Amino acid sequence: MLRPLLVVPLLAAAVCGVWLARGALLRWRDLRSAQTYELAGDRRPILFRAAGAVLCAVCVTALAGPAADGILGGTGDALPLEDARAATAPKQAAPPPGEAADPAAPSTAVPAPAPVVSHFESIGHPAGGELLESAVAGRDGHPRKVRVWVPAEYAKDQNARFPVIVLHAATPRNTADAEVPDVFDGIASAVQTGRSRPFVVVAPEAPSGTERPCDLVAAAPQAVSDDAALRTAVAAAFRTVPAGPAGWGVLGVEGGAPCAAAAGLSRPDLYGAAAAVSGRYDTVALARTGAEAAAADAPHLLLAAAKADAPGLDGLRKLQAALKAGTGQAARADVRTSEIVQDYTPALERLRLVRVAVQYLAETLAKPS
């Protein structure tokens, strides 16, 4: 129905409302006069007429908007939004008569957007270096936190490119430096004592789809936290050597040690060496992970624990024996152990163990060109 036709009931409601309101006013005057002479009066006719007038006013209000839209050219019979846009869009001029459109003519396709470079912001200066943080999209499209620590030597030589240590975490949505805050001190001390060349350290956030991220890496090696998107973001923002086994290693401390062991055993195509410090390992799962690795290169793995850490020593020995007795790539793995570190406190022992692990990574990875 056309909206201008709403004017008819609108006028009817308005006239009825005025008539009822006028009747209520007259009845009210008669009642006031009767009360002046102390005569009884009936109020019900007044109330009925007043209620009717209010109802008519409501009807007038409800009908006034649509009727006005229809009369003044509202969108009641307008084209849909898509059709309106098509109708108002500029038409492409047709070719002159006798000239066919050239199929080889260049198209006006919109160029693909340039890749987005993650912006890393400085959040601190632990161990004489600088710690930066950014967010990089994960496999599910949601942003994940990534922290990158650059050593003091990074700012001294603007032309140097640095090898990379990927630092694995064991707690969902946490980075490894949040679990082991002094890990950068151990890495820096290896450089300061001349046992290692400087590394850039990448600490990605552990995935949140499971309570045990290390088990996920062991079961699905493609789920390593430093995927292609993260490696691309790091390469775009920092002066690192190209991603690959020639210059990238992996490290895990305490809870993150099984993650590092699983990543090193299953992905020697990504990491030239792996070091696991003070870990507790699922020997059967890691031996199976190593045996099923598809890479052609043999994995290189260091398992380290303090001399006083009896459970840690027992675990690393069992894992070394299981890999040696395994099949496939597990049997080819070059597994070394460090079992003699001791110091006055667990914190000092952890510092020395990290230093040993970084020295191993520096010696095992290919020398810089």
Phi, psi and omega in degrees: 000139180290138183294330176302336179291346177291348179297326183297304178295334178296313179294322180297316179296322180294315181296317180296319180297319179296318181296317180292319179296320179294320179295320179295322180295318179295317179298324180293323178293319178296322180293320178297321179295319180295322180292332179297323180261018177058040176258147179284141179226151180265123182272347186299319178300326179294314182296318179299315181292321179295318178296319178296321179295320178296318179297320178295322179297321178297317179297319179299316180298318182292326184271341187294317183297303180300323180294319179296320178299317181294323182285321185271007176090045177289192186264021182300317181248025182283165176290153171302162185301316181295319179293323179295319178296321179293324182289327182268353180290144179294137180277143177283132182295136179284152179293153179302153179304137177089353180245121178275155178293136182279114181293338181272000181295143181296137180277164180255041180295145180286128181294150180294141180293150179291149179299141182279130178263123180293140180261118180264130180250141180289132180236001179169176182224064179284147174055032178079356178257205179226134179253126182238157183221146176207181176236130180236137181296134177271187181296331180273004180088347180276145180291145176231146183285138176226129176246142180230126177253126176249137183286171179299330181291344183297321182278346184279324182240102185285351181256351184281146172247140191248143172292167189234138168248123175268123186257113185272143177252159182251350183253129180306137178062023175240154171260158187296327180292338175286331179277322181232083187299333184267015182296325180292330177296319178294320179294316180294324181292329177296324179286317183294330179271004177078015181270349184207154169277160183291145178239151162270132185250125180251121181242091179280156177291135178292145182296155185256002183284353181213154177281346182232083182301329181293325176295325178295318179295321180293322182279327182226088184301336179288354181269014178304143188291334179266076181280188185299321181296319180292316181297323177295318180296319180293317180296328181284334186258341186226157179273085179243160174290158180303143180299136180150174186293345180288334186218004181241130175234174183227142183224139174223136182240128178058249183298331180275356182298316178298327177298314181295318179297316180295318180295317181293321181287324186268338185231059174294350174286341179257323187240128177284341179198156178223147178226129180240125187243126173055045183262167171239123195243146168270095189301315183296315182295318182290324176296320177293320178300315178296322182292328184270359181299136184264351184291152180279333182280143177284137179289152175238121188222134172249130174247120186234142175207153180290156182298329181273356182269081184299313178298323179295318178295318179296319180294317182291326177293319178295320179293318178299317180293320180294321179292320180294325180271001184281191180240170176061221182294334180300319181290336181272351185297137176267098186252123177243159180230154173232117189230010189247358183291132174211149179202184188287326183229158176301326180294318178292325177295319178297320178300315181291323179295318177297321178299316178298318181297317180293322177299319178297316180297317181296321181285330186274322179294154180300142180294145180295146180284000000 
